[in-house]
């Protein structure tokens, strides 16, 4: 039996062979996941880093077949054609507005597009049946965009050419299909029905954050709730939520059960944070048309703390990706990835900082909540070294950032005031997911990814890591209160069941 996937938070993923008659696991490949055996059991195709690889069944002669283009990534799902001459893979844009299922001819290296549809490939779900059909999951159109249904499209396994048009197979409600597979006789379809929710949790901090009380749940809705800021008096958490359909901006007191809407309306709104002087709530927004986000028209907005109409501060480049659907696969990834992002210091009259993606660079720009852009601060080159997540120190002098590299345990500190860069060890914890400065600027809160019990850490500036908490499925959006007494964060929970559809055609 072939087994692949994640190990512990201090280990890499890999591919193992599990003997059917019993015995120990034998590792074939390091830093590999989503392995799929060829129809003749002679080769294994898998993911490694940003590429797709192949190796023989004995683990010999691994080689890369494809590398993701800048601005794109491969989803987890891989499938062999029935004759073993091709593989099918999914390619999605970092912004989430493009998705295609393609096939690769293993002899010529040529690729062919099977399907291009941004709503397809939900949870990386597709498979290649013996009769030549690609069966895939597709998100429904608004107002049912939280559900998916099954579709298929016929493909010539030899040439990769599409035959005909996509065809709807199911018309069900309340399902998000994942991990599709068809039995050898084509009569049964196997799937995992999944549902994710993200809630805001609140923990009291003691001893400068070294002690962490048992977190309590602040929000109780069944969908997205993600904290990104606090009111300046540390009495209420700022968060965004899709409880009313659209992503709206809310605040909720630390000792209350009801949230108060700050900004509502038919836009994709997220990341509420206070301005340095406490006069404004800032947030990012993208308009919608026909239920679809217009990803090229992002704006950074402000609304007065005492109420009033939202106003545009500046226009932003990029879109951080869809917030409602868990990213494909089990490899380390945030539910909300990419740029733009912004942070504001706690020091009045100091500029805020915006990050935007420019091809394979991340550009940091200073801005004022009233006057707009003030000029570029710095930029970081290279896909491998670009920050996947970052945070601004309370005094506005340092950016802490890291990548999602599976084996990396390093957090980088970039000075905005002319000092040299630094690196901090996360104590051997790898697959880092998010970072946030403590309110006093003397430590960092960090989360890591794991298939079970994801860790939340306190990391000193000397590199001493302390485990504070283990989450349910995925921890993200760490937000310490300005007075240092609380830490708000999002803890995602997963509900999943295996399904078999009989007499599937």
FIVEXKE-169884 format. One line per 2 residues: number of its first residue (from 0); their letters; for each residue x, y, z of C-alpha. Coordinates in nm, 4 decimals, padded with zeros to 6 digits. Layout:
NUM> a> X Y Z | ...
END
This chain:
0> xx> 00.0000 00.0000 00.0000 | 00.1273 00.3479 -00.0907
2> xx> 00.0964 00.6131 00.1804 | 00.1826 00.9812 00.1417
4> xx> 00.1219 01.2983 00.3280 | 00.2238 01.5101 00.6243
6> xx> 00.4193 01.4020 00.9275 | 00.4588 01.5998 01.2499
8> xx> 00.5181 01.9779 01.2621 | 00.8937 01.9241 01.3006
10> xx> 00.9146 01.6682 01.0197 | 00.8706 01.6741 00.6440
12> xx> 00.6031 01.4992 00.4433 | 00.6986 01.1891 00.2521
14> xx> 00.5973 00.8812 00.0572 | 00.6000 00.5442 00.2307
16> xx> 00.5239 00.1856 00.1384 | 00.3080 -00.0025 00.3883
18> xx> 00.3355 -00.3824 00.3408 | -00.0066 -00.5444 00.3067
20> xx> 00.1110 -00.8400 00.5171 | 00.2284 -00.6091 00.7952
22> xx> 00.5647 -00.4732 00.8929 | 00.7265 -00.1325 00.9238
24> xx> 00.6752 00.1567 00.6886 | 00.9497 00.2103 00.4317
26> xx> 01.0059 00.5668 00.3156 | 01.0544 00.6146 -00.0592
28> xx> 01.0778 00.9932 -00.0863 | 01.1319 01.2924 00.1428
30> xx> 00.9454 01.6217 00.1079 | 00.6762 01.4657 -00.1087
32> xx> 00.2995 01.4334 -00.0897 | -00.0143 01.3494 -00.2880
34> xx> 00.1454 01.0375 -00.4375 | -00.0510 00.8404 -00.6996
36> xx> 00.0534 00.5024 -00.8430 | 00.0342 00.4465 -01.2201
38> xx> -00.2169 00.1935 -01.3573 | 00.0596 -00.0656 -01.4140
40> xx> 00.2124 -00.0051 -01.0671 | 00.5496 00.0892 -01.2175
42> xx> 00.5659 00.4646 -01.1436 | 00.4552 00.7152 -00.8821
44> xx> 00.3671 01.0763 -00.9523 | 00.3746 01.3231 -00.6632
46> xx> 00.4160 01.6829 -00.5502 | 00.7407 01.8288 -00.4204
48> xx> 00.7808 02.1983 -00.3502 | 00.6267 02.3936 -00.6370
50> xx> 00.6647 02.1080 -00.8867 | 00.5222 01.7733 -00.9990
52> xx> 00.7636 01.4782 -00.9927 | 00.7736 01.1138 -01.0942
54> xx> 00.9732 00.8216 -00.9527 | 00.9719 00.4480 -01.0182
56> xx> 00.7910 00.2144 -00.7793 | 01.1180 00.1281 -00.6026
58> xx> 01.1925 00.4931 -00.5310 | 01.4676 00.5233 -00.7936
60> xx> 01.5470 00.8035 -01.0403 | 01.3100 01.0785 -00.9262
62> xx> 01.2740 01.3615 -01.1763 | 01.0690 01.6759 -01.2027
64> xx> 00.8018 01.6807 -01.4708 | 00.6626 02.0316 -01.4286
66> xx> 00.7307 02.3474 -01.2307 | 00.4594 02.5984 -01.1447
68> xx> 00.4759 02.9252 -01.3362 | 00.5127 03.2512 -01.1386
70> xx> 00.1755 03.3542 -01.0008 | 00.0345 02.9992 -01.0121
72> xx> 00.0457 02.6821 -00.8059 | -00.0558 02.3194 -00.8501
74> xx> -00.3460 02.1867 -00.6472 | -00.2966 01.8567 -00.4710
76> xx> -00.5044 01.6304 -00.6953 | -00.3160 01.4240 -00.9556
78> xx> -00.4522 01.1515 -01.1812 | -00.3144 00.9009 -01.4325
80> xx> -00.4826 00.8429 -01.7655 | -00.6206 00.4895 -01.8030
82> xx> -00.3311 00.3925 -02.0348 | -00.0640 00.5484 -01.8105
84> xx> 00.0684 00.7776 -02.0850 | -00.0576 01.1004 -01.9335
86> xx> -00.1163 01.2611 -01.6000 | -00.3831 01.5192 -01.5206
88> xx> -00.3105 01.8059 -01.2822 | -00.4808 02.1219 -01.1616
90> xx> -00.3260 02.4683 -01.1887 | -00.4679 02.7650 -00.9997
92> xx> -00.3667 03.1315 -00.9930 | -00.2501 03.2744 -00.6617
94> xx> -00.5411 03.5188 -00.6779 | -00.7849 03.2300 -00.7144
96> xx> -00.9565 03.3754 -01.0205 | -00.8163 03.1172 -01.2657
98> xx> -00.8228 02.7391 -01.2552 | -00.7523 02.4799 -01.5208
100> xx> -00.7277 02.1015 -01.5352 | -00.4523 02.0073 -01.7794
102> xx> -00.2869 01.6872 -01.8969 | 00.0821 01.6186 -01.9545
104> xx> 00.2116 01.3753 -02.2174 | 00.4914 01.1896 -02.0366
106> xx> 00.6699 01.1091 -02.3622 | 00.6726 01.4529 -02.5247
108> xx> 00.6356 01.6811 -02.2230 | 00.3534 01.8688 -02.3952
110> xx> 00.0514 01.9846 -02.2007 | -00.3101 02.0232 -02.3095
112> xx> -00.5889 02.2131 -02.1357 | -00.8843 01.9926 -02.0505
114> xx> -01.0972 02.2451 -01.8670 | -01.0672 02.6124 -01.7680
116> xx> -01.3157 02.7134 -01.5000 | -01.2380 02.9115 -01.1786
118> xx> -01.5212 02.7318 -00.9978 | -01.3893 02.3833 -01.0756
120> xx> -01.1357 02.1840 -00.8793 | -01.3020 02.2456 -00.5427
122> xx> -01.0795 02.1019 -00.2698 | -00.8589 01.9635 -00.5473
124> xx> -01.1317 01.7170 -00.6348 | -01.1102 01.5413 -00.9714
126> xx> -01.0264 01.1954 -01.1011 | -00.9742 01.0195 -01.4371
128> xx> -01.2118 00.7280 -01.4862 | -01.1315 00.4160 -01.6905
130> xx> -01.3808 00.5217 -01.9584 | -01.1839 00.8431 -02.0231
132> xx> -01.4003 01.0869 -01.8292 | -01.2532 01.3503 -01.5995
134> xx> -01.4949 01.3769 -01.3065 | -01.4621 01.6952 -01.1027
136> xx> -01.6339 01.9061 -00.8391 | -01.7538 02.2554 -00.9226
138> xx> -01.8737 02.5292 -00.6880 | -02.2268 02.6486 -00.7453
140> xx> -02.3059 03.0010 -00.8581 | -02.4467 03.2568 -00.6079
142> xx> -02.6450 03.2347 -00.3895 | -02.5369 02.8686 -00.3418
144> xx> -02.1605 02.9310 -00.3637 | -02.0968 02.7356 -00.0419
146> xx> -02.1994 02.4105 -00.2144 | -02.0466 02.2066 -00.4956
148> xx> -02.1725 01.9432 -00.7379 | -02.0161 01.6823 -00.9643
150> xx> -01.9516 01.7318 -01.3342 | -01.7665 01.5328 -01.5983
152> xx> -01.5973 01.5907 -01.9319 | -01.4815 01.3239 -02.1780
154> xx> -01.1122 01.3216 -02.2746 | -00.9170 01.1106 -02.5248
156> xx> -00.6486 00.9516 -02.3004 | -00.4074 00.9150 -02.5938
158> xx> -00.4149 01.2731 -02.7263 | -00.5558 01.4647 -02.4309
160> xx> -00.8195 01.6192 -02.6572 | -01.1586 01.7015 -02.5106
162> xx> -01.4667 01.5330 -02.6512 | -01.7835 01.7359 -02.6087
164> xx> -01.8882 01.9761 -02.3341 | -01.8900 01.9486 -01.9530
166> xx> -02.1944 01.7681 -01.8161 | -02.3584 01.8120 -01.4758
168> xx> -02.3928 01.4837 -01.2844 | -02.5489 01.5879 -00.9524
170> xx> -02.7746 01.8655 -00.8308 | -02.7416 01.8358 -00.4557
172> xx> -02.7340 02.0926 -00.1775 | -02.5108 02.1070 00.1290
174> xx> -02.2122 01.9205 -00.0222 | -01.8488 02.0116 -00.0771
176> xx> -01.6917 01.7205 -00.2620 | -01.3276 01.6265 -00.2147
178> xx> -01.0828 01.3394 -00.2839 | -01.2700 01.1826 -00.5738
180> xx> -01.1929 00.8295 -00.6940 | -01.3735 00.5797 -00.9201
182> xx> -01.3673 00.2025 -00.8775 | -01.1990 -00.0083 -01.1480
184> xx> -01.5358 -00.1204 -01.2880 | -01.6609 00.2392 -01.3002
186> xx> -01.9708 00.1599 -01.0939 | -01.8775 00.3353 -00.7684
188> xx> -01.7560 00.6865 -00.6984 | -01.5784 00.7523 -00.3715
190> xx> -01.5674 01.0982 -00.2200 | -01.5092 01.2849 00.1037
192> xx> -01.7788 01.5354 00.1887 | -01.6194 01.8244 00.3794
194> xx> -01.7288 02.1343 00.5609 | -01.4991 02.3924 00.7169
196> xx> -01.5679 02.6731 00.9578 | -01.3427 02.9292 01.1187
198> xx> -01.4196 03.0876 01.4547 | -01.2602 03.3591 01.6634
200> xx> -01.1031 03.2401 01.9880 | -00.9744 03.4526 02.2725
202> xx> -00.7031 03.3651 02.5263 | -00.5763 03.5708 02.8178
204> xx> -00.2005 03.6298 02.8254 | 00.0010 03.6373 03.1457
206> xx> 00.3688 03.6884 03.2173 | 00.4338 03.8905 02.8994
208> xx> 00.2651 03.6209 02.6951 | 00.4649 03.3311 02.8404
210> xx> 00.1496 03.1892 03.0017 | -00.1618 03.1192 02.8000
212> xx> -00.5050 03.0498 02.9468 | -00.7396 02.8013 02.7840
214> xx> -00.8905 02.9842 02.4841 | -01.2624 03.0508 02.4787
216> xx> -01.4718 03.0778 02.1678 | -01.5945 03.4288 02.0878
218> xx> -01.7994 03.3633 01.7718 | -02.0460 03.0787 01.7182
220> xx> -02.1517 03.1064 01.3539 | -02.0979 02.8141 01.1159
222> xx> -01.8944 02.9958 00.8516 | -01.5990 03.2304 00.8293
224> xx> -01.4988 03.4494 01.1231 | -01.1409 03.5794 01.1175
226> xx> -00.9923 03.8414 01.3514 | -00.7445 04.0972 01.2184
228> xx> -00.7476 04.3830 01.4716 | -00.8594 04.5344 01.8003
230> xx> -01.0145 04.8593 01.9087 | -00.7500 05.0845 02.0632
232> xx> -00.8909 05.0347 02.4163 | -00.8457 04.6535 02.3827
234> xx> -01.2135 04.6016 02.4650 | -01.3355 04.4640 02.1293
236> xx> -01.2027 04.2422 01.8501 | -01.2276 04.3540 01.4874
238> xx> -01.3012 04.0714 01.2424 | -01.4568 03.9890 00.9085
240> xx> -01.7286 03.7312 00.8563 | -01.9585 03.5933 00.5866
242> xx> -02.2434 03.5210 00.8290 | -02.4761 03.7379 00.6184
244> xx> -02.3570 03.6133 00.2790 | -02.0939 03.8726 00.1903
246> xx> -01.7669 03.9248 00.3751 | -01.8530 04.2103 00.6111
248> xx> -01.6669 04.3969 00.8884 | -01.7651 04.3494 01.2554
250> xx> -01.6487 04.4171 01.6062 | -01.7358 04.2219 01.9219
252> xx> -01.6577 04.2975 02.2837 | -01.4453 04.0538 02.4809
254> xx> -01.7333 03.9916 02.7230 | -02.0304 04.0046 02.4852
256> xx> -02.2079 03.7416 02.2740 | -02.3301 03.9700 01.9953
258> xx> -02.1237 04.1254 01.7171 | -02.1774 04.4777 01.5881
260> xx> -02.1619 04.5383 01.2145 | -01.9233 04.8168 01.1117
262> xx> -01.9427 04.7891 00.7318 | -02.1922 04.5801 00.5368
264> xx> -02.2702 04.5563 00.1681 | -02.2153 04.3599 -00.1548
266> xx> -01.8357 04.3796 -00.1602 | -01.5604 04.1373 -00.0639
268> xx> -01.4335 04.3094 00.2547 | -01.1627 04.1903 00.4903
270> xx> -00.8741 04.2786 00.7257 | -01.0235 04.5501 00.9521
272> xx> -00.7510 04.7269 01.1556 | -00.7359 05.0564 01.3476
274> xx> -00.5327 05.3509 01.2192 | -00.2337 05.4537 01.4336
276> xx> -00.4243 05.7502 01.5805 | -00.7354 05.5404 01.6491
278> xx> -00.9642 05.7643 01.4402 | -01.0330 05.5177 01.1589
280> xx> -01.1027 05.1535 01.0906 | -00.9112 05.0556 00.7768
282> xx> -00.9960 04.7548 00.5603 | -00.9523 04.6080 00.2116
284> xx> -01.2414 04.5773 -00.0344 | -01.3106 04.4453 -00.3847
286> xx> -01.6362 04.5105 -00.5746 | -01.8515 04.2309 -00.7098
288> xx> -02.0376 04.1892 -01.0331 | -02.2855 03.9064 -01.0805
290> xx> -02.1687 03.7548 -00.7548 | -01.8058 03.7413 -00.8755
292> xx> -01.5227 03.9443 -00.7222 | -01.3625 04.1950 -00.9595
294> xx> -01.0103 04.1112 -00.8479 | -00.8409 04.3911 -01.0422
296> xx> -01.0245 04.6714 -00.8598 | -00.9103 04.6457 -00.5000
298> xx> -00.9171 04.9434 -00.2640 | -00.7953 05.0184 00.0848
300> xx> -01.0830 05.1858 00.2659 | -01.1402 05.3833 00.5855
302> xx> -01.4480 05.4369 00.7985 | -01.4636 05.6645 01.1025
304> xx> -01.4687 05.4870 01.4385 | -01.7811 05.6811 01.5332
306> xx> -01.9575 05.5810 01.2120 | -02.0084 05.7311 00.8698
308> xx> -01.9719 05.6374 00.5029 | -01.6642 05.4386 00.3896
310> xx> -01.4028 05.6351 00.1943 | -01.1254 05.5215 -00.0382
312> xx> -00.7693 05.5689 00.0885 | -00.5881 05.4197 -00.2121
314> xx> -00.6148 05.1544 -00.4790 | -00.4294 04.8260 -00.4332
316> xx> -00.2896 04.5710 -00.6756 | -00.3809 04.2062 -00.6518
318> xx> -00.6299 03.9916 -00.4644 | -00.5407 03.7564 -00.1749
320> xx> -00.7644 03.4755 -00.2986 | -01.1065 03.3328 -00.2103
322> xx> -01.1793 03.3187 00.1615 | -01.4663 03.0729 00.1711
324> xx> -01.2989 02.7531 00.0504 | -01.0178 02.5626 00.2181
326> xx> -00.7068 02.5474 -00.0022 | -00.6570 02.2281 -00.1967
328> xx> -00.4551 01.9554 -00.0403 | -00.2927 01.8894 00.2914
330> xx> 00.0356 02.0603 00.2177 | 00.1050 02.3717 00.4242
332> xx> -00.1121 02.6589 00.3083 | -00.3225 02.9343 00.4551
334> xx> -00.6909 02.9593 00.3869 | -00.6312 03.3174 00.2844
336> xx> -00.3007 03.3599 00.1070 | -00.1061 03.6175 -00.0822
338> xx> -00.1156 03.9935 -00.1093 | -00.2172 04.2716 -00.0735
340> xx> -00.1924 04.2952 00.3042 | -00.1429 04.5935 00.5335
342> xx> -00.0430 04.6666 00.8928 | -00.0387 04.9780 01.1081
344> xx> 00.1919 05.0504 01.4040 | 00.0716 05.1490 01.7497
346> xx> 00.2631 05.4791 01.7346 | 00.0478 05.7800 01.6331
348> xx> 00.1660 05.9804 01.3315 | 00.3655 05.6791 01.2047
350> xx> 00.2918 05.5445 00.8562 | 00.1121 05.2178 00.7895
352> xx> 00.2658 04.9570 00.5591 | 00.1077 04.7869 00.2566
354> xx> 00.2406 04.4751 00.0803 | 00.1615 04.4029 -00.2847
356> xx> 00.2768 04.1253 -00.5166 | 00.4656 04.2324 -00.8288
358> xx> 00.5358 03.9129 -01.0229 | 00.7993 03.7373 -00.8105
360> xx> 00.8559 04.0343 -00.5799 | 00.6732 04.1600 -00.2738
362> xx> 00.6747 04.5409 -00.2533 | 00.6252 04.7217 00.0791
364> xx> 00.4852 05.0763 00.0614 | 00.4213 05.3357 00.3326
366> xx> 00.0810 05.5045 00.3407 | -00.1190 05.7488 00.5500
368> xx> -00.4857 05.6699 00.6305 | -00.5898 06.0145 00.5024
370> xx> -00.3235 06.1179 00.2514 | -00.2708 05.7798 00.0814
372> xx> 00.0569 05.6409 -00.0562 | 00.3833 05.7858 00.0686
374> xx> 00.6378 05.5854 -00.1262 | 00.8086 05.2474 -00.1480
376> xx> 00.9916 05.1240 00.1622 | 01.1547 04.8061 00.0356
378> xx> 01.0972 04.5019 -00.1799 | 01.1973 04.1381 -00.1551
380> xx> 01.2952 03.9380 -00.4617 | 01.2539 03.5698 -00.5431
382> xx> 00.9663 03.3237 -00.4979 | 01.1504 03.1198 -00.2333
384> xx> 01.2465 03.4175 -00.0173 | 00.9320 03.6272 -00.0622
386> xx> 00.7172 03.6527 00.2499 | 00.4044 03.4400 00.2459
388> xx> 00.2976 03.6094 00.5698 | 00.4293 03.9057 00.7679
390> xx> 00.3617 04.1484 01.0497 | 00.4777 04.4991 01.1459
392> xx> 00.6298 04.5622 01.4881 | 00.4264 04.7896 01.7207
394> xx> 00.6859 05.0674 01.6839 | 00.6779 05.0405 01.3019
396> xx> 01.0521 04.9704 01.2764 | 01.0610 04.6010 01.1792
398> xx> 00.8813 04.3598 00.9487 | 00.8799 03.9971 01.0624
400> xx> 00.8129 03.7505 00.7824 | 00.8609 03.3900 00.6783
402> xx> 00.7817 03.1536 00.3933 | 00.5782 02.8354 00.3989
404> xx> 00.8804 02.6213 00.3107 | 00.8173 02.2799 00.4545
406> xx> 01.1564 02.2436 00.6190 | 01.2162 02.6072 00.7165
408> xx> 01.2266 02.7049 01.0827 | 01.3438 03.0619 01.0287
410> xx> 01.1688 03.3923 01.0829 | 01.3310 03.6920 00.9169
412> xx> 01.3367 04.0449 01.0539 | 01.3656 04.3273 00.8014
414> xx> 01.4498 04.6753 00.9278 | 01.2637 04.9808 00.7981
416> xx> 01.5055 05.2216 00.9679 | 01.8357 05.1200 00.8116
418> xx> 01.9529 04.8437 01.0438 | 02.0759 04.5091 00.9157
420> xx> 01.8429 04.2108 00.8751 | 01.8167 03.9370 01.1368
422> xx> 01.6973 03.5783 01.1477 | 01.5287 03.4034 01.4386
424> xx> 01.4954 03.0290 01.4808 | 01.1493 02.8946 01.5606
426> xx> 01.3042 02.6237 01.7740 | 01.2935 02.3546 01.5091
428> xx> 00.9226 02.3995 01.4355 | 00.8692 02.3925 01.0601
430> xx> 00.5838 02.4525 00.8153 | 00.5208 02.7940 00.9666
432> xx> 00.1838 02.9504 00.8917 | 00.1560 03.2966 01.0443
434> xx> 00.3414 03.5439 01.2639 | 00.2385 03.8343 01.4897
436> xx> 00.4402 04.0678 01.7091 | 00.3624 04.0734 02.0802
438> xx> 00.2218 04.4054 02.1981 | 00.5489 04.4962 02.3721
440> xx> 00.7584 04.4096 02.0645 | 00.9759 04.1674 02.2643
442> xx> 00.8502 03.8390 02.1162 | 00.6550 03.6860 01.8278
444> xx> 00.3508 03.4624 01.8235 | 00.3789 03.1993 01.5502
446> xx> 00.1575 02.9195 01.4194 | 00.2663 02.6086 01.2338
448> xx> 00.0871 02.3614 01.0158 | 00.0372 01.9968 01.1088
450> xx> -00.2084 01.7259 01.0097 | -00.3046 01.7014 01.3783
452> xx> -00.2803 01.9482 01.6664 | -00.1315 02.2510 01.4859
454> xx> 00.0936 02.4456 01.7240 | 00.0733 02.8032 01.8469
456> xx> 00.4119 02.9226 01.9735 | 00.5682 03.2159 02.1525
458> xx> 00.9126 03.2798 02.0066 | 01.1514 03.5193 02.1791
460> xx> 01.3751 03.7470 01.9748 | 01.6614 03.5201 02.0832
462> xx> 01.4946 03.2214 01.9145 | 01.3535 03.0404 02.2172
464> xx> 01.0229 02.8759 02.1186 | 00.7533 02.7880 02.3709
466> xx> 00.4453 02.5827 02.2807 | 00.1342 02.7598 02.4108
468> xx> -00.1561 02.5768 02.2486 | -00.2571 02.3038 02.0040
470> xx> -00.5431 02.3850 01.7686 | -00.8167 02.1823 01.6019
472> xx> -00.7318 02.1869 01.2318 | -00.5590 02.5106 01.1332
474> xx> -00.4595 02.8198 01.3316 | -00.4233 03.1614 01.1710
476> xx> -00.4801 03.5374 01.2080 | -00.2999 03.5929 01.5375
478> xx> -00.3885 03.9350 01.6829 | -00.2572 04.0445 02.0251
480> xx> -00.4565 04.3200 02.1962 | -00.2829 04.6595 02.2264
482> xx> -00.2574 04.6269 02.6065 | -00.0992 04.2808 02.5763
484> xx> -00.3667 04.1098 02.7876 | -00.5311 03.9003 02.5148
486> xx> -00.4542 03.7069 02.1993 | -00.7320 03.6629 01.9435
488> xx> -00.6931 03.4066 01.6669 | -00.8905 03.1984 01.4180
490> xx> -00.9143 02.8248 01.4764 | -01.0507 02.6347 01.1787
492> xx> -01.2417 02.3120 01.2320 | -01.3011 02.0377 00.9764
494> xx> -01.6036 01.8140 00.9454 | -01.5716 01.5300 00.6951
496> xx> -01.7448 01.2060 00.5980 | -01.6650 00.9412 00.3376
498> xx> -01.9321 00.8745 00.0752 | -01.9879 00.6063 -00.1875
500> xx> -02.2202 00.6653 -00.4818 | -02.3409 00.3314 -00.6208
502> xx> -02.4137 00.2610 -00.9893 | -02.2305 00.5767 -01.0856
504> x> -02.2345 00.6721 -01.4534
END
